[in-house]
Structure formats: structure tokens, C-alpha cells
Amino acid sequence: MEAKSLAYFAAWNSKESRASGATVGAFFAPDGVLRDWDVMVQGADAVGKANAAIFAAVPDIQIEVLKVSVSEAARVATCEILVHVNNSAKEVLKVADVIEFDDSLLIKRLFAYKG
């Protein structure tokens, strides 16, 4: 789960995700849920589109992973990240992503909490 979480963030940061978000969406189960402080969507396609909207609005945004903690029994990874918005204000958001995986290691739920 740690490797899958890190791969997800690498895909999120990649230029491949920017146009459609499909690369990010592919990490989610067909009925997977993404919820953060601005959006709640369900379904891999909807997740991809929601991320594509983020990339369009903030094209230079990048994630820096600080720590990934895994609970094998719960199939959950808790990820401490910094979101470098890379805007004129040089905004950096501290965020905790709680990622729940299904048996195939697809994301069932990703809840992002801004701190």
C-alpha cells in the first residue's frame, strides 16, 4: 500500500495526468470516492475529471510526500503531504490524505484533510 500510494502521488505530479486526469483516475476503483475540502466525487472517471479541473486551474501544482503510514489490517494508508500550489503567493498546504484500498489495491476512498 505504501508503494501504491507513492505511485499515485507520482502519477498525480506527472504531466500525463494534466489533460484528462485519466492517469489519476486509473488508481481508483470504478465506484471509488474522492473527498477533500472543495470536492466530493464518486467513480474513477469523475475523480479523473475533478483532478483535471485542479490541474487546469493551478497548472504548476505539485505534491511532496513527507510520510506514508500503513495499516495492513484496515487496508489504509495515511499520507502526510505538502501541496505546493506554486502560485504567486508561494502557497504550501499541509494535507493528510487517508486512502482506503480494496482487495485489488485500487482506491476505494481517499479523504483529504487540510491542516
C-alpha positions in Angstrom: 0.0 0.0 0.0 2.9 2.3 0.6 4.3 1.7 -2.9 0.8 2.1 -4.4 0.3 5.4 -2.5 3.7 6.7 -3.7 2.8 5.6 -7.3 -0.5 7.5 -7.0 1.3 10.7 -6.0 3.9 10.3 -8.7 1.1 9.9 -11.3 -0.6 13.0 -9.8 2.5 15.0 -10.3 3.1 13.7 -13.8 2.3 15.7 -16.9 0.4 12.7 -18.2 -2.4 13.5 -15.7 -2.8 17.1 -16.7 -5.2 17.0 -19.7 -7.8 14.4 -18.7 -6.9 13.3 -15.2 -7.3 9.7 -16.5 -3.9 8.6 -15.1 -5.0 9.6 -11.6 -8.5 8.2 -12.1 -7.0 4.8 -13.0 -5.8 4.4 -9.4 -9.5 4.4 -8.2 -12.0 1.6 -8.1 -14.9 2.1 -10.5 -17.0 3.3 -7.6 -14.1 4.9 -5.7 -14.7 8.2 -3.8 -12.6 11.3 -3.6 -13.4 13.9 -1.0 -11.4 16.9 0.0 -12.3 20.4 1.3 -13.6 21.5 -2.1 -15.0 18.5 -3.9 -16.7 15.1 -3.4 -16.9 12.9 -6.4 -17.6 9.2 -7.0 -16.3 7.0 -9.8 -12.9 6.7 -11.4 -13.9 8.9 -14.4 -15.3 11.6 -12.1 -12.1 11.5 -10.0 -10.1 12.0 -13.1 -12.2 14.9 -14.3 -12.1 16.6 -10.9 -8.3 16.3 -10.9 -8.1 17.6 -14.5 -10.0 20.7 -13.3 -7.5 21.2 -10.5 -4.6 20.9 -13.0 -6.3 23.4 -15.3 -6.9 25.9 -12.5 -3.4 25.5 -10.9 -1.1 24.2 -13.6 2.1 24.2 -11.6 0.7 22.4 -8.5 2.9 19.6 -7.1 2.7 17.2 -4.2 5.6 16.5 -1.9 5.1 13.3 0.2 6.5 13.6 3.7 5.4 10.3 5.2 3.2 7.3 4.5 1.9 5.2 7.4 0.1 1.9 6.5 -2.4 -0.2 8.4 -2.4 -3.6 6.7 -5.4 -4.8 8.7 -7.5 -1.8 7.8 -6.1 -1.6 4.2 -5.5 2.1 4.8 -2.5 4.4 4.1 -2.3 7.7 5.9 -0.1 10.1 3.9 1.3 13.4 5.2 1.9 15.6 2.2 2.7 19.2 1.2 0.8 20.7 -1.7 3.0 23.2 -3.4 0.4 25.4 -5.2 3.2 27.3 -6.9 1.1 30.4 -7.3 2.3 34.0 -6.9 1.8 33.7 -3.1 4.1 30.6 -3.0 1.3 28.9 -1.0 2.0 25.5 0.5 -0.8 23.5 2.1 -0.2 20.8 4.8 -2.6 18.0 4.0 -3.3 14.5 5.3 -4.7 12.0 2.8 -6.4 8.9 4.2 -6.5 6.3 1.4 -8.6 3.1 1.8 -7.7 0.4 -0.7 -9.8 -2.5 -2.0 -8.5 -6.1 -2.4 -7.0 -5.2 -5.8 -5.2 -2.2 -4.3 -7.4 0.2 -6.1 -8.5 3.3 -4.1 -12.0 2.8 -2.6 -11.9 6.1 -0.7 -9.5 9.0 -0.5 -10.3 11.7 2.0 -8.0 14.7 2.1 -7.8 16.9 5.1 -6.2 20.4 5.0 -4.4 21.3 8.2 
